[in-house]
Amino acid sequence: MKVPLTELKDRLRRFRARMDKTQPGWELAAITGKVPLYYFTGTMQDSLLLIPQDGDAVLWVRQSFERAVDESLFFEIRKMRSYRDIATEMRKFPQIIYVETEQMPIAQLQRLQKHLRFRDVKAVDDQVGAVRAVKSRYELSLMEHAGKIHRHVLEDCVPGMLAEGIDEVTFGCDLYSLMVKEGHQGIIRFGGFNEMVLGQIGFGTSSICPICVDTPGGVSGMHPAVPQMGSRDRKLRKGDLVVIDIGCGYKGYQTDKTLSYMFGRPIPDAAIQEHFRCVEIQDTMASMLKPGAIPSEIYRTIMAGIEPSFLTNFMGFGDRRVKFLGHGVGLWIDETPVIAEGFDEPLEEGMVFALEPKKGIPDVGLVGIENTFVVTPQGGRSLTGTSRGLIKVF
């Protein structure tokens, strides 16, 4: 279960190379986010990873040092009670330290600065994200496994689980239980501080309800205090479009997939046609996922090729439309790069994207599809299956 030492060494090497290229003159980076800590060290403790420009990186662990030593092959792990212990041993620190500004709370930054006495901070989030974006064979093997679970459950099992009268929450619980039994890690992680157990599950127009997440779809939610999981009151009826947009994780690594089902009878013909137009868009995007391609150019090419009438409610519903067509995925479900404007660095082999062209349909719900693809010289290769969606359950 341990992350191989060769992986950890290569990740640090590529991180330092990225910093040398983008931040010449840097001296020290401090990593505190639990997912980035796992990426670089193979353990997820209350700890601080200090990476100097030269010299040995050190993982300072408050809790639990014993577990860190037991489960990590990282080469330098030291115990601390507080940041004061680091200051006592290291004594001298650079004036500027690079930190994950999107991961570190202000209170934690203030405690760090109190003891390490640096003058200023700069962001290292982009550099960490760029290194994480290219997956190794080891990482891809875990994502392949997650994708197989994902495909099997959504394509083979879900049609037999849908029954008239079941509510969204009960179905979500049944689906979660099956996913975990099949190997799902039981939690989905996002950037920032967000986590969830599965994703968005909606019957009919629940799938286009407004939500706070930057996503084309939606979910009705149980309560204003719990805007997830769906509604206990929304029960499955004949003629409903069922939309399942969930992640699947295996040993930390995740895939993202959306599949839809027609329950009891078909949805309107016009909605079916718009669904399969979304599938065509996904397939075209996947063919463009080759090393050297530019994400922003893929986005512009795809958007320019879509007929104006189709753009109404494309990638959302009403005013709630997102400005991307796909996103990186890995230890987070929402990694960089993104298939959107502003992402201008060329793709590299081994990057992984969830492509999700979708469209809201009044009185029907969210049509479209999502699968997870790895960048190869031949184009994107799906890790999560090839079903075209709108599976008939009648």
DRENGU-385685 format. One record per residue (C-alpha): x, y, z; residue number from 1; residue in three letters. Coordinates in pm, 1 decimal. Layout:
BEGIN
u/v/w/n/res
X/Y/Z/NUM/ALA
...
END
This chain:
BEGIN
u/v/w/n/res
0.0/0.0/0.0/1/MET
301.9/230.5/22.1/2/LYS
372.0/481.1/-253.1/3/VAL
698.2/359.3/-412.7/4/PRO
1011.2/553.2/-322.2/5/LEU
1090.1/599.4/-691.3/6/THR
757.5/783.5/-725.6/7/GLU
830.3/1015.8/-432.5/8/LEU
1179.1/1098.4/-559.2/9/LYS
1057.0/1166.8/-911.9/10/ASP
779.2/1395.6/-787.3/11/ARG
1023.7/1605.8/-586.2/12/LEU
1264.8/1617.2/-880.4/13/ARG
994.2/1739.3/-1117.9/14/ARG
867.4/1990.3/-862.7/15/PHE
1212.1/2142.2/-817.8/16/ARG
1257.9/2156.8/-1194.7/17/ALA
924.3/2334.2/-1230.6/18/ARG
1014.4/2583.9/-958.8/19/MET
1355.4/2651.6/-1115.4/20/ASP
1181.1/2721.8/-1446.2/21/LYS
895.4/2940.5/-1318.7/22/THR
1039.0/3088.5/-998.0/23/GLN
1415.1/3126.4/-1046.6/24/PRO
1586.8/3214.7/-722.1/25/GLY
1335.3/3036.6/-499.6/26/TRP
1479.2/2891.9/-180.0/27/GLU
1210.4/2709.2/17.7/28/LEU
857.2/2570.9/-33.7/29/ALA
625.4/2463.9/247.9/30/ALA
351.7/2207.9/177.8/31/ILE
63.5/2166.6/425.0/32/THR
-247.9/2055.4/230.0/33/GLY
-333.5/1695.6/310.2/34/LYS
-365.1/1580.7/-52.2/35/VAL
-42.6/1752.1/-169.8/36/PRO
130.1/1609.9/139.2/37/LEU
18.0/1262.1/39.3/38/TYR
133.2/1320.8/-317.5/39/TYR
487.7/1413.7/-214.1/40/PHE
533.4/1189.2/92.6/41/THR
288.6/898.5/75.7/42/GLY
125.4/984.6/409.2/43/THR
-154.2/1218.8/512.8/44/MET
-70.4/1344.2/862.0/45/GLN
-83.6/1672.2/1055.4/46/ASP
252.1/1775.9/920.5/47/SER
463.0/2023.0/725.1/48/LEU
682.5/1934.5/428.6/49/LEU
974.8/2170.6/371.0/50/LEU
1134.3/2147.5/26.5/51/ILE
1452.6/2351.4/-17.5/52/PRO
1587.3/2446.2/-358.9/53/GLN
1890.2/2237.1/-271.8/54/ASP
1939.5/2002.2/19.0/55/GLY
1710.8/1735.9/161.6/56/ASP
1335.9/1780.0/190.0/57/ALA
1205.3/1708.3/541.0/58/VAL
859.6/1601.0/654.3/59/LEU
790.9/1740.7/1001.6/60/TRP
507.9/1547.2/1168.1/61/VAL
299.2/1648.5/1467.0/62/ARG
37.5/1373.5/1459.8/63/GLN
91.0/1087.8/1402.1/64/SER
465.4/1048.7/1370.0/65/PHE
440.5/673.3/1427.1/66/GLU
189.6/631.1/1148.2/67/ARG
392.0/845.4/909.0/68/ALA
700.8/629.4/965.9/69/VAL
495.1/311.7/930.5/70/ASP
316.4/393.9/605.6/71/GLU
558.7/621.0/420.2/72/SER
884.5/548.3/240.2/73/LEU
978.8/917.4/248.4/74/PHE
1346.7/947.4/323.1/75/PHE
1345.8/1216.2/597.6/76/GLU
1065.2/1218.0/856.6/77/ILE
1109.7/1408.3/1183.0/78/ARG
885.4/1456.6/1483.8/79/LYS
772.8/1797.8/1606.2/80/MET
548.6/1928.0/1883.5/81/ARG
510.1/2267.3/1716.3/82/SER
675.0/2482.3/1451.7/83/TYR
909.2/2598.7/1726.6/84/ARG
1092.9/2266.5/1698.2/85/ASP
1162.2/2335.6/1330.7/86/ILE
1293.4/2683.5/1408.3/87/ALA
1523.8/2546.3/1677.7/88/THR
1680.9/2290.9/1447.6/89/GLU
1698.5/2486.8/1122.1/90/MET
1764.8/2834.1/1271.3/91/ARG
1787.8/3026.2/944.5/92/LYS
1509.3/3072.0/690.9/93/PHE
1478.8/3270.3/367.4/94/PRO
1284.7/3594.5/361.1/95/GLN
1028.7/3451.1/117.3/96/ILE
865.4/3109.5/148.7/97/ILE
643.4/2953.0/-116.5/98/TYR
319.2/2811.4/24.5/99/VAL
-12.3/2675.4/-104.2/100/GLU
-216.3/2990.5/-67.3/101/THR
-537.3/2805.1/-155.9/102/GLU
-474.6/2535.4/104.1/103/GLN
-332.9/2715.7/406.8/104/MET
-566.2/2902.5/647.5/105/PRO
-448.5/3244.9/761.7/106/ILE
-421.1/3128.7/1124.3/107/ALA
-185.5/2848.4/1021.6/108/GLN
22.1/3089.0/812.9/109/LEU
50.4/3325.2/1110.5/110/GLN
167.7/3043.9/1338.2/111/ARG
423.1/2937.6/1079.8/112/LEU
550.7/3291.6/1036.6/113/GLN
573.7/3344.1/1412.1/114/LYS
835.0/3071.1/1444.2/115/HIS
1008.9/3061.3/1107.3/116/LEU
1040.5/3440.6/1083.6/117/ARG
1005.9/3476.4/707.5/118/PHE
900.6/3815.9/571.2/119/ARG
664.4/3726.6/287.0/120/ASP
496.3/3440.0/104.3/121/VAL
439.2/3356.6/-259.3/122/LYS
197.8/3102.3/-406.7/123/ALA
316.1/2757.5/-509.1/124/VAL
-27.1/2615.7/-600.6/125/ASP
25.6/2636.4/-977.4/126/ASP
361.4/2461.2/-962.5/127/GLN
225.9/2177.4/-748.4/128/VAL
-75.6/2144.7/-977.8/129/GLY
140.3/2131.1/-1289.6/130/ALA
354.7/1852.0/-1146.1/131/VAL
49.6/1654.6/-1033.6/132/ARG
-117.0/1695.3/-1373.6/133/ALA
110.8/1441.3/-1544.4/134/VAL
36.7/1094.9/-1410.5/135/LYS
296.3/818.5/-1388.1/136/SER
232.8/456.9/-1481.0/137/ARG
180.1/387.1/-1110.9/138/TYR
-85.7/658.1/-1083.5/139/GLU
-254.7/556.7/-1407.8/140/LEU
-278.8/197.4/-1286.6/141/SER
-480.9/315.4/-986.2/142/LEU
-701.2/534.6/-1204.7/143/MET
-754.4/241.9/-1441.7/144/GLU
-881.0/40.3/-1145.6/145/HIS
-1112.9/320.8/-1033.9/146/ALA
-1241.9/352.4/-1389.5/147/GLY
-1325.2/-18.2/-1409.0/148/LYS
-1529.4/2.7/-1087.7/149/ILE
-1698.2/316.1/-1218.8/150/HIS
-1790.8/161.5/-1552.5/151/ARG
-1915.0/-164.5/-1403.5/152/HIS
-2142.8/-4.3/-1145.7/153/VAL
-2294.5/265.1/-1367.6/154/LEU
-2326.9/62.6/-1687.4/155/GLU
-2397.1/-289.1/-1557.5/156/ASP
-2554.2/-250.6/-1212.2/157/CYS
-2754.7/72.0/-1195.0/158/VAL
-3024.3/-29.0/-1448.2/159/PRO
-3128.0/-313.0/-1214.9/160/GLY
-3137.5/-81.2/-911.9/161/MET
-3387.4/170.0/-1048.3/162/LEU
-3742.1/100.6/-931.0/163/ALA
-4056.4/308.9/-949.1/164/GLU
-4124.4/492.1/-624.9/165/GLY
-3770.1/491.7/-488.2/166/ILE
-3659.4/836.4/-371.1/167/ASP
-3331.0/1007.7/-461.9/168/GLU
-3177.2/969.8/-114.3/169/VAL
-3259.6/600.7/-79.3/170/THR
-3125.7/530.0/-426.1/171/PHE
-2812.2/732.4/-346.0/172/GLY
-2754.6/525.6/-31.1/173/CYS
-2800.3/200.8/-223.5/174/ASP
-2559.1/321.7/-489.8/175/LEU
-2301.2/431.4/-232.1/176/TYR
-2316.4/95.5/-57.8/177/SER
-2262.5/-89.1/-385.5/178/LEU
-1978.0/140.5/-490.9/179/MET
-1789.9/78.3/-165.4/180/VAL
-1847.5/-296.8/-187.9/181/LYS
-1704.4/-289.6/-540.7/182/GLU
-1390.7/-106.3/-422.6/183/GLY
-1471.9/268.5/-410.0/184/HIS
-1272.5/437.7/-132.9/185/GLN
-1587.3/594.9/13.1/186/GLY
-1498.7/961.5/-30.2/187/ILE
-1445.9/1205.5/-316.2/188/ILE
-1194.7/1487.9/-275.3/189/ARG
-1194.7/1829.7/-438.0/190/PHE
-949.0/2117.8/-433.5/191/GLY
-988.9/2363.8/-148.4/192/GLY
-1154.7/2199.4/149.0/193/PHE
-1442.4/2012.1/-16.9/194/ASN
-1527.5/1644.7/5.1/195/GLU
-1836.4/1435.2/-67.3/196/MET
-1931.4/1069.4/-67.9/197/VAL
-2039.4/1033.4/-432.1/198/LEU
-2165.8/1329.5/-634.3/199/GLY
-2491.2/1445.4/-793.2/200/GLN
-2788.7/1215.0/-840.1/201/ILE
-3112.0/1351.0/-983.6/202/GLY
-3447.0/1231.9/-1112.4/203/PHE
-3600.6/1450.5/-1382.9/204/GLY
-3546.7/1823.6/-1337.9/205/THR
-3361.2/1768.7/-1008.2/206/SER
-3051.7/1740.2/-1227.0/207/SER
-3076.7/2108.1/-1327.7/208/ILE
-3151.0/2252.4/-982.5/209/CYS
-2930.5/2548.8/-880.8/210/PRO
-2633.3/2456.5/-662.7/211/ILE
-2324.0/2631.3/-527.7/212/CYS
-2076.8/2407.5/-715.1/213/VAL
-1927.6/2516.0/-1049.6/214/ASP
-2076.8/2233.1/-1254.9/215/THR
-2322.0/2206.8/-1546.5/216/PRO
-2572.5/2004.3/-1345.2/217/GLY
-2740.0/2028.1/-1009.4/218/GLY
-2909.8/1838.9/-730.1/219/VAL
-3217.7/1917.0/-523.8/220/SER
-3060.6/1837.6/-187.1/221/GLY
-3208.7/1711.7/138.9/222/MET
-3224.9/2046.8/319.7/223/HIS
-3073.6/2398.1/299.7/224/PRO
-2821.5/2277.5/558.6/225/ALA
-2747.8/1963.7/353.9/226/VAL
-2767.1/2059.9/-15.2/227/PRO
-2643.7/1718.6/-131.5/228/GLN
-2763.9/1362.4/-185.4/229/MET
-3097.2/1455.5/-345.7/230/GLY
-3445.1/1479.1/-197.9/231/SER
-3634.8/1225.7/11.1/232/ARG
-3954.6/1359.7/-145.5/233/ASP
-3854.5/1320.9/-511.4/234/ARG
-3954.4/969.3/-612.2/235/LYS
-3877.1/796.7/-940.4/236/LEU
-4162.8/803.3/-1193.2/237/ARG
-4211.2/655.5/-1538.6/238/LYS
-4076.5/891.4/-1801.4/239/GLY
-3806.8/1033.7/-1572.2/240/ASP
-3456.3/1102.3/-1695.3/241/LEU
-3215.0/974.7/-1429.0/242/VAL
-2876.5/1149.6/-1417.9/243/VAL
-2586.2/1014.9/-1212.3/244/ILE
-2273.4/1232.5/-1197.6/245/ASP
-2036.8/1075.2/-946.1/246/ILE
-1671.0/1012.8/-875.9/247/GLY
-1504.7/683.2/-794.5/248/CYS
-1183.4/662.4/-595.4/249/GLY
-927.6/388.0/-548.5/250/TYR
-628.1/431.7/-316.8/251/LYS
-665.5/809.8/-343.6/252/GLY
-700.4/837.4/-721.6/253/TYR
-1036.3/922.2/-875.3/254/GLN
-1224.7/909.3/-1201.5/255/THR
-1531.6/1116.2/-1292.7/256/ASP
-1828.3/986.2/-1490.8/257/LYS
-2184.2/1090.2/-1575.5/258/THR
-2437.1/847.3/-1714.8/259/LEU
-2808.5/888.1/-1780.4/260/SER
-3103.0/649.6/-1795.5/261/TYR
-3455.1/668.5/-1938.6/262/MET
-3689.4/509.8/-1686.1/263/PHE
-4021.9/359.6/-1786.6/264/GLY
-4045.3/522.9/-2128.0/265/ARG
-3830.1/741.0/-2356.2/266/PRO
-3777.7/1110.0/-2296.6/267/ILE
-3886.3/1342.5/-2582.0/268/PRO
-3717.1/1287.2/-2918.4/269/ASP
-3572.8/1640.1/-2925.1/270/ALA
-3401.9/1580.1/-2590.5/271/ALA
-3263.0/1249.1/-2715.5/272/ILE
-3113.4/1423.4/-3018.7/273/GLN
-2951.7/1689.4/-2801.6/274/GLU
-2809.0/1421.9/-2574.4/275/HIS
-2635.5/1246.8/-2862.5/276/PHE
-2505.5/1579.2/-2991.9/277/ARG
-2330.4/1610.9/-2655.8/278/CYS
-2185.6/1261.7/-2702.9/279/VAL
-2051.2/1367.7/-3042.9/280/GLU
-1886.8/1669.6/-2879.8/281/ILE
-1726.4/1446.8/-2616.3/282/GLN
-1588.0/1213.8/-2883.0/283/ASP
-1448.5/1506.1/-3084.4/284/THR
-1279.0/1651.1/-2775.9/285/MET
-1136.4/1311.9/-2683.0/286/ALA
-977.4/1279.9/-3027.3/287/SER
-798.0/1611.5/-2963.0/288/MET
-637.3/1502.3/-2633.6/289/LEU
-289.1/1452.2/-2775.1/290/LYS
51.1/1572.0/-2648.8/291/PRO
115.2/1926.4/-2766.6/292/GLY
-251.2/2026.9/-2794.7/293/ALA
-348.2/2348.2/-2613.1/294/ILE
-649.8/2324.8/-2376.7/295/PRO
-772.6/2676.9/-2455.6/296/SER
-753.3/2604.7/-2829.8/297/GLU
-950.7/2282.5/-2784.5/298/ILE
-1215.0/2484.9/-2600.1/299/TYR
-1235.4/2753.5/-2867.6/300/ARG
-1243.0/2500.8/-3152.3/301/THR
-1524.8/2302.6/-2995.1/302/ILE
-1731.9/2608.5/-2903.6/303/MET
-1688.7/2757.9/-3252.1/304/ALA
-1814.4/2436.5/-3408.8/305/GLY
-2138.7/2423.7/-3210.9/306/ILE
-2446.9/2554.1/-3387.9/307/GLU
-2584.0/2873.8/-3222.4/308/PRO
-2922.2/2719.2/-3144.8/309/SER
-2754.3/2439.0/-2947.6/310/PHE
-2566.1/2683.2/-2724.4/311/LEU
-2884.5/2773.9/-2535.4/312/THR
-2853.8/2594.0/-2199.5/313/ASN
-2530.6/2425.5/-2312.1/314/PHE
-2302.5/2350.9/-2014.7/315/MET
-2572.9/2441.6/-1767.7/316/GLY
-2925.7/2575.9/-1750.9/317/PHE
-3047.8/2932.3/-1779.3/318/GLY
-2791.4/3174.5/-1641.1/319/ASP
-2609.6/2895.7/-1457.6/320/ARG
-2362.5/2795.2/-1728.0/321/ARG
-2001.7/2699.8/-1667.3/322/VAL
-1717.0/2821.0/-1887.5/323/LYS
-1529.8/2494.4/-1934.2/324/PHE
-1579.3/2167.9/-2120.0/325/LEU
-1356.8/1942.5/-1911.6/326/GLY
-1115.7/1938.8/-1620.4/327/HIS
-814.5/1755.0/-1489.3/328/GLY
-876.4/1471.8/-1244.0/329/VAL
-660.6/1265.4/-1010.2/330/GLY
-615.4/1292.6/-633.9/331/LEU
-868.9/1574.7/-664.6/332/TRP
-1176.2/1546.9/-881.7/333/ILE
-1117.0/1904.1/-1004.2/334/ASP
-752.2/1938.2/-1096.1/335/GLU
-575.6/2151.1/-1354.1/336/THR
-541.3/2194.7/-1646.1/337/PRO
-897.2/2276.8/-1752.9/338/VAL
-1043.5/2269.1/-2104.0/339/ILE
-1120.9/2640.9/-2094.9/340/ALA
-988.7/2983.1/-2183.7/341/GLU
-666.2/3076.8/-2005.8/342/GLY
-506.5/2732.3/-2003.5/343/PHE
-241.9/2772.9/-2269.6/344/ASP
31.6/2523.0/-2181.0/345/GLU
55.3/2220.6/-2413.6/346/PRO
-86.1/1887.6/-2301.9/347/LEU
153.7/1612.6/-2204.3/348/GLU
114.1/1239.3/-2237.4/349/GLU
-22.9/1098.2/-1912.1/350/GLY
-245.9/1393.0/-1826.6/351/MET
-601.1/1288.3/-1739.3/352/VAL
-922.7/1480.5/-1811.1/353/PHE
-1290.5/1440.9/-1738.4/354/ALA
-1479.6/1564.3/-2045.1/355/LEU
-1840.2/1661.5/-1971.6/356/GLU
-2044.9/1826.7/-2248.5/357/PRO
-2397.4/1862.6/-2108.3/358/LYS
-2713.3/2058.4/-2174.7/359/LYS
-3012.4/2147.6/-1959.9/360/GLY
-3353.7/2069.4/-2108.3/361/ILE
-3667.2/2239.5/-1963.7/362/PRO
-3910.4/1990.9/-1804.3/363/ASP
-3666.5/1703.9/-1870.2/364/VAL
-3334.0/1756.4/-1692.5/365/GLY
-2967.3/1737.9/-1785.2/366/LEU
-2869.9/1546.0/-2097.1/367/VAL
-2512.5/1477.0/-2198.1/368/GLY
-2228.7/1260.8/-2079.2/369/ILE
-1895.5/1254.4/-1894.6/370/GLU
-1603.1/1016.8/-1902.9/371/ASN
-1242.6/1025.9/-1787.5/372/THR
-971.4/1014.5/-2056.4/373/PHE
-593.9/985.4/-2048.4/374/VAL
-388.8/1185.1/-2301.5/375/VAL
-207.7/960.7/-2553.0/376/THR
-44.1/1019.6/-2893.4/377/PRO
-353.6/861.2/-3050.2/378/GLN
-596.3/1085.4/-2861.5/379/GLY
-787.4/1045.8/-2538.5/380/GLY
-836.9/689.7/-2412.5/381/ARG
-1139.1/639.6/-2188.4/382/SER
-1078.4/493.5/-1842.3/383/LEU
-1449.9/478.7/-1756.4/384/THR
-1618.1/296.7/-2042.3/385/GLY
-1774.1/377.3/-2376.5/386/THR
-2149.6/374.8/-2312.1/387/SER
-2327.9/655.5/-2496.1/388/ARG
-2576.9/702.7/-2212.8/389/GLY
-2956.3/726.2/-2212.1/390/LEU
-2967.3/360.5/-2111.2/391/ILE
-3321.6/225.8/-2142.0/392/LYS
-3473.1/92.0/-1819.8/393/VAL
-3811.2/-31.2/-1942.6/394/PHE
END
